[in-house]
């Protein structure tokens, strides 16, 4: 019984890996599309892809995944280099974005009153505390306005 479960898990893992690889190949195909290609042509291709996706093979893989897997061999080294370079640049931009976000959260932690000075608040705790603090200050201001 356990060996059947292990075998089924291995088959699912293999199938999932193949699908992920094929989706990557599909993404590469989308990235490398010619810029002069018209929107109508792209929409037709997308509609055709949707129709093909609905067809299932006997192995359980959609036909579009099998088609994209066969296209994997067509990727040239220069195209792969371009994709890798784009990925590296995107990762660098994301890293800079995250550093900026973390710096902003650190600044927010400094101005929001906290019950514990020794333990650093998580991102979500910082945002919730800031929201509640702003709400409390608004309430104080509104009650002061009513008293005047």
N, C-alpha and C positions, 0 to 999 in steps of 0.2 A: 504494500500500500504506500509506504513512504517513498519507494523508488519510483513509483508512478507519479507521485506528487513532485518529486525532484525533477523527473524527466519533463513533465508538463511545464514546470517553472523554467527550465532551461530552454525549452522550445519558445515560451513566451518572451524570454529575454532575447533570444536570437532574433525572433520576429520583430521585437521592438527596436533592436539595434539596426536591423535592415531598414525599417521604416524611417528611423531618424537619419540614417545615411542618405536615403532617397529624398527626404525632405530637404536636406542640405543641398543635394544636387539640384533640386527644383529651385531653391533660393538662388543658387549660382546662375541658373538659367534666367531667372527674372532680373538679376543684377546686370547680366551681360546683354540684355536686349538692346537693339539699335534705338538710339534716341529719335531718329526720324520716323520710326514706326508710328502709324496713326493710332489714335485712341480706339477707333472703330475696329481696327485689326486686333488690337489687344483685347477688347471686349469679346470679339468673336473667339479668340483663342481661349479666353477664360471660360466662356460658355461651353466650348468644346471640351475643355478640361473637366468641367463639372459633369458633363454627360459621360465622359470616359471614367471618371472617378466612381460613378455609380455601378459600373460593371465590376463584378468581383471575379477573381480567379478561383480555381479549385483549391489552391493553397491558402486562400483567404486574403491575399494581397490584392489591392485594387490595381486595375490595369494601368493607371497613370503612374503608380509606383514602379511597376515593372518597366514601363517605357522610360522613366527617368533614370532607372538603374542602368539601362542600356546606354543612355547618354553620358553616363559617368566616364566612360572611356574616352569621350570626345574632348574632355577638358585639357587644354594645352597648359604647358608650364607657365607661359606668360600670363594667361588668364588666372591661374591659381596664384601667381605672385601678386597680381592686382587685387585679388580678393583678400589675400593675406594682409597686404598693405592697408586696404580699407578697414579690415578688422582691427589691425593694430592702431590705426588712427582713431577709430570709433572707441576703442578701449581707452585710449589716452584722454579723449574728450569726456568719456564717462567718469574716469578717475578724477579729472579736474572738477567736474560737476559735483561729485561726491565730496571732494575736499571742501569745496565752497559751502555745500550744505552742512557738513560737519562743523565748519568754522562758524556758520550762522547759528547752529544749535548750541555751540559752546558759548557764544555771546549771549544767547537767550538764557542759558543756565545761570549766567553771572547776574542777570538783572531780576530773575524771578525768585521770590523768596522760597526757600526750601527748608524742610524740617531737619534734613541731615546734610551737614557740610562735609562729612567724610565719604559718603557714598555718592557716586556719580549717577545722575538720573539717566534712564534710557531715553531714546529719541521720543518714543510715544509718551512716556511719562512727562518729559519736558514739555511737549506740545499740549498735553491735557492740563498740566499745572498752569501753563501760560494762559490757556483759554479760560480756566476757572479764575485765575487772578484778574484777568481783564474784565470778566463778568462781574466779579466782586467790586472792582474799582468803579465800574459803570453803575452798579447798584448804589454804592456810597454816594456817587455824584448825583444820581437821580433823587435819592432821599434828601440830600442837602438842598437841591433845587426846590423840592416841595416845601421845605422848612422856610425858605426865603419868601 
